[in-house]
């Protein structure tokens, strides 16, 4: 942990300022503090620092078996993800954050739900100062990069009780994450206040095909523009895929995740078969990535899906002005970039 991170942190219990209760060493400015204890000045709750990471995840968050299973399954998943893939991750990040590369330089940025940190590293490469937070232990994959880069900070915490001060960040992004929490809108409502005036929030969640009146107005990527001519068929296909996945998840979310991981191998092989691949949950050309993305779809206990009208309403209710909407491929991906008004 870098000393410069402390002013950004807040107690996840009461929102109070944190201070160092004990330091196992005395780092100079810019050095990493490997271990110690943080204490809330208001409620006196203490939090450990281990391996250079402030552990601001509350133990009672894991008393819910589904939350504990979510953290365990994502930790398992991201430790096996074949990455980072710098060029690929950078391109995906820029598409999803909906900002030009130059817009990241010098911006204090929160990666909310960082996993193993692929998009944190992409933002870092683009010149941002990045704070990466995740509930799971997957974030340990970021520790070597954190120790090497003065612009990277790693925090373990819960997006339903994010351990940060309000209006702290120029940019907050959460891509494909909050629909895996126990309360998707609740997580959104807790992330939105972290954006300072003039700052931006970028969020995408799983989409549902929804009614035809909504689906037919979804923005498609330019590479998928040809689907417009067969859009009713696409709508039916997406509904079939969702019904199939929801049926499978009744079983897969309850089975031992090591068994599920093994069963994802034959499903992943279908991802290389024309047409059939769209009934799987990843069409990435790399087998290892498809394997993890199929597991990612079937394993998490929490998975919600939303329409663009619903999610746009979240931004507007939070006082954010929508700047742009994320275009997607066959399967709806509901995402917006929005700005908080102010100087």
C-alpha angles and dihedrals in degrees: 000000000000117000089233090067095066098079090058096053128092134182109268090213102054107358093246127148118273127224135183109269092181138358122205088199136010110239123197120236110296095016124117120257103216101189143003141100134282121206131195112240091210107042100014095230110154129219128193128234110215129175088356093303124114105228103216095158110120115232093223089063088072095051087087102083093215092053091048090048090050092054092045095048095047090047089053091046100048094045086062099043109120097233176298095288100187101197096039094043091049092052093047091047094051091048093050099040089049095216131119115253094251091057092073098057112115094356120137101232134188119208099201107202098010100176106188090347106252093145093039088060091047091053090045091053088053091057103264126137102235134205110192120199131181139159095222132070090247087097089075086082087070096054097090091051090046091055092050100044125060091203097059125084127177125204131176110220149129121262089215087061104023110193097224138103120255118265091013102132139064090206132018118186130180113176119188094340120096094061085069093060127091090252117028098186090040090057090049091050090053095048097048096068090055090072114094124222109287089019129120139235122204118188135161129181136179113287129220121218087235121172119342090247089064099036096053092060096049112124113248126205114254089248089059098044090111090069090074090082092058099030096132088056091048090050090053091047092051091049090050090050092050093049090049093048094046089052092049093047091060084071105026096055089057101044124090105278094227088060091047090051090055092048091052090067096077090041089053091054089061088061089079094052116095114248093357089070090071090065089059124071101247136038096181111142092230113083095212092054092048090051093055094042092052089049089047091057097046104035111056116093091215121057124150130177128208144187123241091244091057095048094044086056090057091057093046093048089053091056095253124139113225111234101178143351125231116248115217145184131247096319116058116252109185111210139150139183112214138176133218109228119238143089 
